[in-house]
Amino acid sequence: MTIPYEHHIFVCTNRRPDGHPRGSCAARGSEALRDALKGKVKEAGLSNVRVNASGCLDFCERGPVVCDYPANMWWSRVSLDDVQDLVAGPLSNAPGCEALRLTESELRRGKPV
């Protein structure tokens, strides 16, 4: 069986009410981030990458959060300035954006530190 995408990218676009103590990815620009990622992936001709919006990924305080399945790579505090590095790096099977990666211990906890 062939899988249609090597990378399935989820960008949290959850929006909480203004003033919520955890904040939200959407309030930090994740919708524009998703659109920019989609555009850059298309521009790069990466037909093996699919970018989608997702609901809450439960790292609200570190948003915007982006994750890649099946690679199990997670990035936090991603900005529009990081889009080119994500597409040219991990999504093209090259290293990149290491400073934005959530660590294994952070992911295991299931909650941000």
DSSP file (Angstrom, degrees, kcal/mol; ACC not computed):
  #  RESIDUE AA STRUCTURE BP1 BP2  ACC     N-H-->O    O-->H-N    N-H-->O    O-->H-N    TCO  KAPPA ALPHA  PHI   PSI    X-CA   Y-CA   Z-CA
    1    1 A M              0   0    0      0, 0.0     2,-0.4     0, 0.0     0, 0.0   0.000 360.0 360.0 360.0 134.8    0.0    0.0    0.0
    2    2 A T        -     0   0    0      2,-0.0     3,-0.0     0, 0.0     0, 0.0  -0.798 360.0-137.7 -97.7 136.8    1.3    3.4   -0.9
    3    3 A I        -     0   0    0     -2,-0.4     3,-0.0     1,-0.1     0, 0.0  -0.760  10.2-138.7 -91.7 142.4    0.8    6.4    1.4
    4    4 A P  S    S+     0   0    0      0, 0.0     2,-0.4     0, 0.0    -1,-0.1   0.772  83.6  34.8 -72.9 -24.4   -0.3    9.6   -0.3
    5    5 A Y        -     0   0    0      1,-0.1    44,-0.2    45,-0.0     3,-0.1  -0.992  51.6-162.2-135.7 136.5    2.0   11.9    1.8
    6    6 A E  S    S+     0   0    0     42,-1.9     2,-0.4    -2,-0.4    65,-0.2   0.798  93.7  31.8 -78.3 -32.1    5.4   11.5    3.3
    7    7 A H  E     -a   49   0A   0     41,-2.2    43,-2.4    63,-0.1     2,-0.6  -0.994  63.7-171.3-129.0 125.6    4.7   14.4    5.6
    8    8 A H  E     -aB  50  69A   0     61,-2.8    61,-2.4    -2,-0.4     2,-0.5  -0.944  19.2-159.0-115.8 107.2    1.2   15.3    6.9
    9    9 A I  E     -aB  51  68A   0     41,-3.4    43,-3.1    -2,-0.6     2,-0.5  -0.750   7.1-165.1 -96.9 126.2    1.6   18.7    8.6
   10   10 A F  E     -aB  52  67A   0     57,-3.0    57,-2.4    -2,-0.5     2,-0.6  -0.948   0.5-166.2-111.7 125.9   -0.9   19.9   11.2
   11   11 A V  E     -aB  53  66A   0     41,-2.6    43,-2.3    -2,-0.5     2,-0.3  -0.953  25.3-125.3-110.8 118.2   -1.0   23.6   12.2
   12   12 A C  E     +a   54   0A   0     53,-2.3    43,-0.2    -2,-0.6    53,-0.2  -0.458  33.9 170.8 -64.7 125.1   -3.0   24.2   15.3
   13   13 A T        +     0   0    0     41,-2.7    -1,-0.1    -2,-0.3    42,-0.1   0.037  23.3 145.2-121.4  23.6   -5.6   26.9   14.5
   14   14 A N        -     0   0    0     41,-0.2    12,-2.4    40,-0.2     2,-0.5  -0.373  34.0-155.6 -63.6 139.2   -7.5   26.6   17.8
   15   15 A R        -     0   0    0     11,-0.2     9,-0.1    10,-0.2     3,-0.1  -0.977   9.2-171.8-122.9 122.7   -8.9   29.9   19.0
   16   16 A R        -     0   0    0     -2,-0.5     3,-0.1     1,-0.1     8,-0.1  -0.653  42.2 -78.9-101.1 164.0   -9.7   30.5   22.7
   17   17 A P    >   -     0   0    0      0, 0.0     3,-2.0     0, 0.0     6,-0.2  -0.309  60.7 -88.1 -60.8 146.8  -11.5   33.6   24.0
   18   18 A D  T 3  S+     0   0    0      1,-0.3    -3,-0.0    -3,-0.1     0, 0.0  -0.268 115.8  25.9 -52.3 137.9   -9.4   36.8   24.3
   19   19 A G  T 3  S+     0   0    0      1,-0.3    -1,-0.3    -3,-0.1     0, 0.0   0.421  80.3 152.4  86.3  -1.5   -7.7   36.9   27.7
   20   20 A H    X   -     0   0    0     -3,-2.0     3,-1.1     1,-0.1    -1,-0.3  -0.404  51.5-126.7 -61.6 137.2   -7.7   33.1   28.2
   21   21 A P  T 3  S+     0   0    0      0, 0.0    -1,-0.1     0, 0.0    -2,-0.0   0.775 107.7  45.7 -61.4 -27.2   -4.8   32.2   30.5
   22   22 A R  T 3  S-     0   0    0      1,-0.2    -2,-0.1    38,-0.0     2,-0.0   0.640  97.6-152.4 -87.9 -14.2   -3.4   29.6   28.1
   23   23 A G    <   -     0   0    0     -3,-1.1     2,-0.3    -6,-0.2    -1,-0.2  -0.277  15.2-105.6  70.9-166.6   -3.7   31.8   25.0
   24   24 A S     >  -     0   0    0     36,-0.1     4,-0.6     1,-0.1    -9,-0.1  -0.988   7.8-121.5-158.3 155.3   -4.2   30.1   21.7
   25   25 A C  T >4>S+     0   0    0     -2,-0.3     5,-1.7   -11,-0.2     3,-1.0   0.897 111.8  55.3 -65.0 -40.7   -2.4   29.4   18.5
   26   26 A A  G >45S+     0   0    0    -12,-2.4     3,-1.8     1,-0.3     5,-0.3   0.899 103.4  54.9 -61.4 -39.6   -4.9   31.3   16.3
   27   27 A A  G 345S+     0   0    0    -13,-0.4    -1,-0.3     1,-0.3    -2,-0.2   0.706 106.5  54.2 -66.2 -17.6   -4.4   34.5   18.4
   28   28 A R  G <<5S-     0   0    0     -3,-1.0    -1,-0.3    -4,-0.6    -2,-0.2   0.177 130.0 -91.2-102.3  15.7   -0.7   34.1   17.7
   29   29 A G  T <>5S+     0   0    0     -3,-1.8     4,-1.8    50,-0.1    -3,-0.2   0.694  76.2 142.3  93.8  20.2   -1.1   34.0   13.9
   30   30 A S  H  >< +     0   0    0     -5,-1.7     4,-2.7     1,-0.2    -4,-0.2   0.791  68.9  59.5 -69.2 -26.4   -1.4   30.3   13.2
   31   31 A E  H  > S+     0   0    0     -5,-0.3     4,-2.0     2,-0.2    -1,-0.2   0.933 109.6  42.7 -67.5 -43.0   -4.0   30.8   10.4
   32   32 A A  H  > S+     0   0    0      2,-0.2     4,-2.4     1,-0.2    -1,-0.2   0.862 112.9  55.3 -66.8 -35.0   -1.6   33.0    8.4
   33   33 A L  H  X S+     0   0    0     -4,-1.8     4,-2.7     2,-0.2    -2,-0.2   0.931 107.0  49.2 -62.5 -46.7    1.2   30.5    9.2
   34   34 A R  H  X S+     0   0    0     -4,-2.7     4,-2.6     1,-0.2    -2,-0.2   0.931 112.1  48.6 -58.0 -46.6   -0.9   27.6    7.8
   35   35 A D  H  X S+     0   0    0     -4,-2.0     4,-2.3     1,-0.2    -1,-0.2   0.902 112.0  48.8 -61.8 -41.5   -1.6   29.6    4.6
   36   36 A A  H  X S+     0   0    0     -4,-2.4     4,-2.5     2,-0.2    -1,-0.2   0.899 111.4  49.6 -66.3 -40.7    2.1   30.5    4.2
   37   37 A L  H  X S+     0   0    0     -4,-2.7     4,-2.6     2,-0.2     5,-0.2   0.931 110.7  50.0 -63.0 -45.2    3.2   26.9    4.8
   38   38 A K  H  X S+     0   0    0     -4,-2.6     4,-2.2     1,-0.2    -2,-0.2   0.930 113.2  46.7 -58.3 -45.6    0.7   25.6    2.2
   39   39 A G  H  X S+     0   0    0     -4,-2.3     4,-2.7     1,-0.2    -2,-0.2   0.909 113.4  47.0 -64.0 -43.2    1.9   28.2   -0.3
   40   40 A K  H  X S+     0   0    0     -4,-2.5     4,-2.0     2,-0.2    -1,-0.2   0.873 111.2  51.6 -69.3 -37.1    5.6   27.5    0.2
   41   41 A V  H  <>S+     0   0    0     -4,-2.6     5,-2.2     2,-0.2     4,-0.5   0.923 113.3  45.3 -63.8 -44.0    5.1   23.7    0.0
   42   42 A K  H ><5S+     0   0    0     -4,-2.2     3,-1.3    -5,-0.2    -2,-0.2   0.932 112.0  51.4 -64.1 -45.8    3.2   24.2   -3.3
   43   43 A E  H 3<5S+     0   0    0     -4,-2.7    -1,-0.2     1,-0.3    -2,-0.2   0.856 109.1  51.3 -59.2 -36.2    5.8   26.6   -4.6
   44   44 A A  T 3<5S-     0   0    0     -4,-2.0    -1,-0.3    -5,-0.2    -2,-0.2   0.548 111.0-123.6 -79.6  -7.1    8.6   24.1   -3.7
   45   45 A G  T < 5 +     0   0    0     -3,-1.3     2,-1.6    -4,-0.5    -3,-0.2   0.796  52.3 159.7  71.9  27.8    6.7   21.4   -5.6
   46   46 A L    > < +     0   0    0     -5,-2.2     3,-1.6     1,-0.2    -1,-0.2  -0.593   7.8 168.1 -87.0  81.4    6.6   19.1   -2.6
   47   47 A S  T 3  S+     0   0    0     -2,-1.6    -1,-0.2     1,-0.3    -5,-0.1   0.604  72.0  65.5 -71.0  -9.6    3.7   16.8   -3.7
   48   48 A N  T 3  S+     0   0    0    -43,-0.1   -41,-2.2    -3,-0.1   -42,-1.9   0.324  90.9  79.5 -91.8   7.3    4.6   14.4   -0.8
   49   49 A V  E <   -a    7   0A   0     -3,-1.6     2,-0.4   -44,-0.2   -41,-0.2  -0.960  56.7-171.3-120.5 131.6    3.6   17.1    1.8
   50   50 A R  E     -a    8   0A   0    -43,-2.4   -41,-3.4    -2,-0.4     2,-0.5  -0.989   7.6-158.9-121.4 128.0    0.1   17.9    2.9
   51   51 A V  E     +a    9   0A   0     -2,-0.4     2,-0.3   -43,-0.2   -41,-0.2  -0.924  19.4 169.6-109.8 127.5   -0.6   21.0    5.2
   52   52 A N  E     -a   10   0A   0    -43,-3.1   -41,-2.6    -2,-0.5     2,-0.2  -0.935  34.8-113.6-133.8 155.9   -3.8   21.1    7.2
   53   53 A A  E     -a   11   0A   0     -2,-0.3     2,-0.3   -43,-0.2   -41,-0.2  -0.600  37.1-168.6 -77.9 149.3   -5.4   23.1   10.0
   54   54 A S  E     -a   12   0A   0    -43,-2.3   -41,-2.7    -2,-0.2   -40,-0.2  -0.915  20.6-114.4-132.6 165.0   -5.9   21.2   13.2
   55   55 A G  S    S-     0   0    0     -2,-0.3   -41,-0.2     1,-0.2    -1,-0.1  -0.011  73.2 -31.4 -76.4-165.3   -7.8   21.7   16.5
   56   56 A C        -     0   0    0      1,-0.1    -1,-0.2   -44,-0.1   -41,-0.0  -0.247  45.1-170.5 -59.0 131.9   -6.0   22.1   19.8
   57   57 A L        -     0   0    0     -3,-0.1    -1,-0.1   -43,-0.1     9,-0.0   0.299  45.7-116.1-103.4   4.7   -2.7   20.2   20.1
   58   58 A D  S    S+     0   0    0      1,-0.1     3,-0.1     7,-0.0    -2,-0.1   0.715  93.0  98.5  70.0  27.9   -2.5   21.0   23.8
   59   59 A F    >   +     0   0    0     52,-0.1     3,-2.1     1,-0.1    -1,-0.1  -0.279  40.7 148.3-127.1  45.6    0.7   23.1   23.8
   60   60 A C  G >   +     0   0    0      1,-0.3     3,-1.8     2,-0.2   -36,-0.1   0.824  64.6  57.9 -53.1 -42.4   -1.2   26.4   23.8
   61   61 A E  G 3  S+     0   0    0      1,-0.3    -1,-0.3   -38,-0.1   -37,-0.1   0.691 109.7  46.8 -66.0 -16.3    1.4   28.4   25.8
   62   62 A R  G <  S-     0   0    0     -3,-2.1    15,-3.0    14,-0.0    -1,-0.3   0.158 101.8-176.0-109.2  17.1    4.0   27.5   23.2
   63   63 A G    <   +     0   0    0     -3,-1.8     2,-0.1    13,-0.2    13,-0.1  -0.162  52.1  57.3 -73.3 164.6    1.9   28.4   20.1
   64   64 A P  S    S-     0   0    0      0, 0.0    14,-2.1     0, 0.0     2,-0.4   0.506  76.1-171.5 -68.2 143.6    1.7   28.4   17.3
   65   65 A V        -     0   0    0     11,-0.2   -53,-2.3   -53,-0.2     2,-0.4  -0.885   8.8-174.9-111.1 138.9    2.4   24.7   17.3
   66   66 A V  E     -BC  11  75A   0      9,-2.3     9,-3.2    -2,-0.4     2,-0.3  -0.992   3.5-172.5-130.7 136.8    3.0   22.6   14.1
   67   67 A C  E     -BC  10  74A   0    -57,-2.4   -57,-3.0    -2,-0.4     2,-0.5  -0.962  12.6-146.4-133.7 156.1    3.5   18.8   14.0
   68   68 A D  E  >> -BC   9  73A   0      5,-2.6     4,-1.5    -2,-0.3     5,-1.4  -0.973  22.5-131.9-123.5 120.0    4.4   16.3   11.3
   69   69 A Y  E  45S+B    8   0A   0    -61,-2.4   -61,-2.8    -2,-0.5    -2,-0.0  -0.949  83.5  13.5-114.8 142.9    3.1   12.8   11.0
   70   70 A P  T  45S+     0   0    0      0, 0.0    -1,-0.3     0, 0.0   -63,-0.1  -0.974 123.5  61.9 -89.8   8.8    4.3   10.2   10.6
   71   71 A A  T  45S-     0   0    0    -65,-0.2    -2,-0.2     2,-0.1     3,-0.1   0.679  91.5-139.8 -68.6 -16.3    7.7   11.7   11.4
   72   72 A N  T  <5 +     0   0    0     -4,-1.5     2,-0.4     1,-0.2    -3,-0.2   0.909  47.8 149.4  54.8  46.0    6.5   12.7   14.9
   73   73 A M  E   < -C   68   0A   0     -5,-1.4    -5,-2.6    28,-0.0     2,-0.4  -0.929  25.7-169.2-108.9 135.2    8.2   16.0   14.8
   74   74 A W  E     -C   67   0A   0     -2,-0.4    28,-2.2    28,-0.3     2,-0.4  -0.976   4.6-169.4-127.2 137.4    6.7   18.9   16.7
   75   75 A W  E     -CD  66 101A   0     -9,-3.2    -9,-2.3    -2,-0.4     2,-0.3  -0.961   5.7-162.4-125.3 144.4    7.7   22.6   16.6
   76   76 A S        +     0   0    0     24,-3.0   -13,-0.2    -2,-0.4   -11,-0.2  -0.868  67.0  22.2-125.7 160.2    6.5   25.4   18.9
   77   77 A R  S    S+     0   0    0    -15,-3.0     2,-0.3   -13,-0.3    -1,-0.2   0.868  79.5 175.8  53.5  40.5    6.5   29.2   18.7
   78   78 A V        -     0   0    0    -14,-2.1     2,-0.2   -16,-0.2    -1,-0.2  -0.571   5.9-173.2 -78.3 136.3    6.6   28.9   14.9
   79   79 A S    >   -     0   0    0     -2,-0.3     3,-1.7    -3,-0.1     4,-0.5  -0.735  42.6 -98.2-122.8 172.8    6.3   32.2   13.1
   80   80 A L  G >  S+     0   0    0      1,-0.3     3,-1.1    -2,-0.2     4,-0.4   0.825 121.8  64.3 -58.9 -31.0    6.0   33.3    9.5
   81   81 A D  G 3  S+     0   0    0      1,-0.2     4,-0.3     2,-0.1    -1,-0.3   0.699  99.7  53.6 -65.7 -18.1    9.8   33.9    9.5
   82   82 A D  G <> S+     0   0    0     -3,-1.7     4,-2.3     1,-0.1    -1,-0.2   0.555  82.1  90.0 -93.0  -9.7   10.3   30.1   10.1
   83   83 A V  H <> S+     0   0    0     -3,-1.1     4,-2.4    -4,-0.5     5,-0.2   0.915  86.6  48.3 -58.2 -49.0    8.2   28.9    7.1
   84   84 A Q  H  > S+     0   0    0     -4,-0.4     4,-2.8     1,-0.2     5,-0.2   0.902 112.1  50.0 -60.1 -41.5   11.1   28.8    4.6
   85   85 A D  H  > S+     0   0    0     -4,-0.3     4,-1.7     2,-0.2    -1,-0.2   0.883 110.4  50.1 -66.3 -38.0   13.3   26.9    7.0
   86   86 A L  H  <>S+     0   0    0     -4,-2.3     5,-2.2     2,-0.2     6,-0.4   0.933 115.6  42.2 -64.1 -45.2   10.6   24.3    7.7
   87   87 A V  H  <5S+     0   0    0     -4,-2.4    -2,-0.2     1,-0.2    -1,-0.2   0.905 119.5  42.6 -70.5 -41.0   10.0   23.7    4.0
   88   88 A A  H  <5S+     0   0    0     -4,-2.8    -1,-0.2    -5,-0.2    -2,-0.2   0.725 125.9  33.9 -77.0 -21.1   13.7   23.8    3.1
   89   89 A G  T ><>S+     0   0    0     -4,-1.7     5,-2.6    -5,-0.2     3,-1.6   0.692 126.8   8.7 -99.2-103.2   14.7   21.6    6.1
   90   90 A P  G > 5S+     0   0    0      0, 0.0     3,-1.6     0, 0.0    -3,-0.2   0.809 126.0  54.3 -57.2 -36.1   12.5   18.9    7.7
   91   91 A L  G 3 <S+     0   0    0     -5,-2.2    -4,-0.1     1,-0.3    -3,-0.1   0.673 111.3  46.5 -75.9 -14.1    9.9   18.8    5.0
   92   92 A S  G < 5S-     0   0    0     -3,-1.6    -1,-0.3    -6,-0.4    -5,-0.1   0.094 125.9-103.1-107.2  20.0   12.6   18.3    2.4
   93   93 A N  T < 5S+     0   0    0     -3,-1.6    -2,-0.1     1,-0.2    -4,-0.1   0.843  87.4 115.4  61.4  38.0   14.2   15.6    4.6
   94   94 A A  S   <S-     0   0    0     -5,-2.6    -1,-0.2     2,-0.0    -2,-0.2  -0.937  73.8 -94.0-128.4 154.9   17.0   17.9    5.7
   95   95 A P        +     0   0    0      0, 0.0     2,-0.3     0, 0.0    -4,-0.0  -0.303  60.8 133.0 -66.7 154.7   17.7   19.1    9.2
   96   96 A G        +     0   0    0     -7,-0.2   -10,-0.0    -6,-0.0   -11,-0.0  -0.859  45.1  34.8 170.7 156.7   16.2   22.5   10.2
   97   97 A C    >>  +     0   0    0     -2,-0.3     3,-1.3     1,-0.1     4,-0.6   0.779  59.3 152.9  58.0  31.6   14.4   24.5   12.8
   98   98 A E  G >4  +     0   0    0      1,-0.3     3,-1.1     2,-0.2    -1,-0.1   0.851  66.1  61.5 -60.0 -35.1   15.9   22.5   15.7
   99   99 A A  G 34 S+     0   0    0      1,-0.3    -1,-0.3   -24,-0.0    -2,-0.1   0.738 104.9  49.4 -65.1 -21.0   15.5   25.5   18.1
  100  100 A L  G <4 S+     0   0    0     -3,-1.3   -24,-3.0     2,-0.1    -1,-0.3   0.566  85.9 113.4 -92.6 -10.5   11.8   25.3   17.6
  101  101 A R  B <<  -D   75   0A   0     -3,-1.1     2,-0.3    -4,-0.6   -26,-0.3  -0.379  66.9-128.3 -69.8 136.0   11.4   21.5   18.2
  102  102 A L        -     0   0    0    -28,-2.2   -28,-0.3    -2,-0.1    -1,-0.1  -0.657  33.0-120.1 -75.5 137.2    9.6   20.3   21.3
  103  103 A T     >  -     0   0    0     -2,-0.3     4,-2.3     1,-0.1     5,-0.2  -0.301  18.0-110.3 -77.4 163.4   11.8   17.8   23.1
  104  104 A E  H  > S+     0   0    0      1,-0.2     4,-2.7     2,-0.2     5,-0.2   0.890 119.6  53.2 -59.9 -39.5   10.8   14.2   23.8
  105  105 A S  H  > S+     0   0    0      1,-0.2     4,-1.7     2,-0.2    -1,-0.2   0.888 108.7  49.5 -66.6 -36.5   10.5   15.0   27.5
  106  106 A E  H  > S+     0   0    0      2,-0.2     4,-0.9     1,-0.2     5,-0.4   0.909 113.2  46.8 -65.2 -41.6    8.1   17.9   26.8
  107  107 A L  H  < S+     0   0    0     -4,-2.3     3,-0.4     1,-0.2    -2,-0.2   0.888 109.3  53.9 -68.2 -38.9    6.0   15.7   24.5
  108  108 A R  H  < S+     0   0    0     -4,-2.7    -1,-0.2     1,-0.2    -2,-0.2   0.874 103.1  57.0 -63.8 -37.1    5.9   12.8   27.0
  109  109 A R  H  < S-     0   0    0     -4,-1.7    -1,-0.2    -5,-0.2    -2,-0.2   0.818  95.7-146.6 -62.9 -29.7    4.6   15.1   29.7
  110  110 A G  S  < S+     0   0    0     -4,-0.9    -3,-0.1    -3,-0.4    -1,-0.1   0.405  71.8  75.8  77.4  -4.9    1.7   15.9   27.4
  111  111 A K  S    S-     0   0    0     -5,-0.4    -1,-0.1   -52,-0.1   -52,-0.1  -0.984  88.0-104.8-135.8 147.1    1.6   19.4   28.8
  112  112 A P              0   0    0      0, 0.0   -52,-0.1     0, 0.0   -53,-0.0  -0.302 360.0 360.0 -67.8 155.2    3.9   22.4   28.1
  113  113 A V              0   0    0    -54,-0.1   -54,-0.0   -51,-0.0    -7,-0.0   0.427 360.0 360.0 -91.4 360.0    6.4   23.4   30.8
